[in-house]
C-alpha cells in the first residue's frame, strides 16, 4: 500500500490544497487548519451552516495569507500580531486565537454577507485532542477533533459501488476532506488497523470519523444539488457503537512522531485491530 494523495486545508471549511509531500509534527500535517472563520462572538463557522466557504481558495505565505473567491477582489491578510486575540470555540474546545486585522475582516464579511472574523491558531494557541480517545496530551489545531484524517481508495470504491447499484451517481474523495489517502484494493481495511507507519512515523488510529452534511456538498461550490453519499453510508456504514453514532467513513489518526510523508510512500500496518468496528446490519 502507498500514499496516493495528500491534502491540507489551511482555512477550516474552505477549499483544500493537494500537495506532493507534507511535514508532520504533533499537530498533524503542517499548515492544516491553522485558520478559522467565526461569528463576532467567536463561534466557529463551517460549511455546515455557510456553504459558501467551499468557494474560498487559500494561498498561505510566510508573512501573509491570500484569500480568493470568484468575482471578488483578493484579500491579503497579514499574519496577525500575537497580542491581538480573542477566545473562540470549535465544538467543545475554547481556544485563545490571534485575530486578523479589521480591514480583512470587513472585506471577508462583505464576501459572505454576514459579520465574521478570521482567526489564526498561532504559537500561543492551545488545544488538545480528547484524551479519552487520543490517549495523552496530544495537541490539535482547528480540526473537528483530531490531527490527521486517513481514508482509503478501496473504501471509496466500495461506497461508490453501492451508490451505483441504487442509481445514485458517484462521489469523489474530496467530499470526505481527508489528509492522507491510501491506495489499496481492499474495502474498509482501515477498520482493522490500530496503527500504521509511513516514512518512520507511526499514526495511531484512535477513532472512526462520523460523517455529516458536508459530505453532501460539492467542495468547490458548496452546492447540495449533487450526488449524495449519505444514503449509501446509511445502508452499509452505520455504526453500532453508541460512542460514535451515525455513518462512518475514514479514521482519525494521532501522529506519534515527526518527519515528512510524500505521495508514493509505502504504508505498513504497525498494529492490527482484529475485531474491527461494530456496524449495524447492511441494508440492500
Protein Blocks (a to p, Z undefined) as FASTA:
>chain_A
ZZfbdcddfbghiacdddfbdcddfkbpehiakbccddfkopacdfklmmklmmpccddd
fkbccdddehiacdddddddfklccdddehjbccddddddfklmmmmmmmnopacddddd
dfkbccdddfklnopaddddfbfkbmbdcddfklmmmmmmmmmmnonapadfklnopabd
cddfbghklmmpcbdceehiacddfbdcdddfklmpcfklopabbcdfklmmmmmmccfb
fklgcjdedjddddfbdcdddehiacddfbdcfklpadddddZZ
